[in-house]
Amino acid sequence: MGYGDFKLLAAIGAPSPRGWDAGACKAPPWMLSTWSRPELWSPAEAPPALALHHELKALFGYPVAVVSAIESLFHAPVPIGARVRSEQRLLSVSTEKRTRLGTGRFWRIEVRHTLPEATLAGCETFECFGYRREPA
């Protein structure tokens, strides 16, 4: 376990002695989605964190899209140093609708995070809305 791992434990005030033992250390569950994001972000080079969301936005020609809700389910602890694989799946897309924000579509995306032995570590579901603003 590196110095940065101890800084994380200190930052979140994790008092459990198991967390400070390098052999027994597990990553906090809420860190799961951060591993599917680019390490160093740059507007010119990095792929967007939720690529499918941005692909749908471009496909439908919506200049604006928001994530309105996220549900996270944690299934298995992630040992420090484990390699986590993330996979995005489109669950649904609505017909075009008019809302107070503008005219657009709702979509749901599931992101599954698995460990090397195919153990499901966690699953996130994103509720999104891509739209065009109505002229004033």
N, C-alpha and C positions, 0 to 999 in steps of 0.2 A: 504494500500500500504506500503510495507516494505522499509527499507533503501536501499536495492539492486535495487529496482525499481527506486528510485530517482537517484542513481548512474548511471543507464542506461540513464535516461533522461539527466543528466548532461553530460555524455560522448558523446552523439550524438548531444548535443547543442539544445535540443528541447525547444524553448522559449514559446510555447503555454501555457497559464495559465490553459487550460483544462487538459493538461498533468500532471500538478502538483496538480490537485484536485483529491484526492483518489477516489471519487465517480464517476468521469467522465473519468478516465484514461483508455486508450486503448493501447494495445501493438503495437509497430511499426510493420508494415506488414512484413518486411524482417526477423523478428524473427520467423515467422511461422515454417519454416523447422527445426529450432534448437530444437523444442520440440519433434521431432520424433527421436532424437539422444539420446544415453545413457548419463545420467548426468555425471557420472565419467567414463572416458575411461581407460581401462586396456587391454593390448594385450592378457592377459590370460583369462579374464572373460567376457568382454563386447561383446554383439552381434554387428556385424557391422552395421553402420548407415543405409546403403541402402542394407538390407539383400538380397533382390531378385537379385541385381546385383552380389553379391558374390556367391549366389547359382548357377546362370547361368555360371559364370566363372568356378566353380568347375564341374558343369554338363558337360560342353564342354571340360574340361581339359586344360583351358587356364591359364598359370601362370601369365599373365599380363592382366589387363583391365584398361581402362581409361574412364572417363566421358568427352566427347568432347563438350557438350553443355547442358545448363539447361534453360528452359523457366519457369518463375513463373507468375501465374495469381492470384491476390488477389481479393476475392469476398466479404468478410464481415470482419468488425473489430473484434478483439478478446479482450474481457474485461480481465483486469488483474485478475488472479485467475481462469479463465475458464479452463476446462479440454478439451484438443484437442485430437481427435482420428485421427490417420494416417493409411492409407491403401494403399498398393502397388499393382499395376496391370501391368502385362506384355502386352504391346501393339503390339510389333512385334519383330521378330527375322529374320535376313537375312540368306541366304545360305552362305557357307564359301567363303571368298574373299581374294585375295592377295593384300596387300597394302605395302607402303614403310616401315611400322612398322613391318609387318609380315603377317602371314595367320591367319584369324579369322572371327568373325561374329559381325555384328552390332545389337544392340537391343535398344528398347525404353521402358522405364518404366514410368508409371504415378503414382504419389503419391498424394492422395486426403486427405486433412485435413478438418475434420468436427467438429463442436461444438456439445455439448450434445443434442440440439434439432434438430439435423440432418441438420443444416445450413452449407452449404459449405463455409468454411473460405478461402480456397485457393487450388490451384492445381499446381503441378510442373511436368514437363516432362523432363526426363533425356535421352540424346542420349549417348550411350556407345559403346565401341569397345573392345572386348576381343580377345586376339591373342597369338600366339606363335611366338617368334622371329625366323627369318630365320638364319641358320648357315652362318657364314661369309666366 
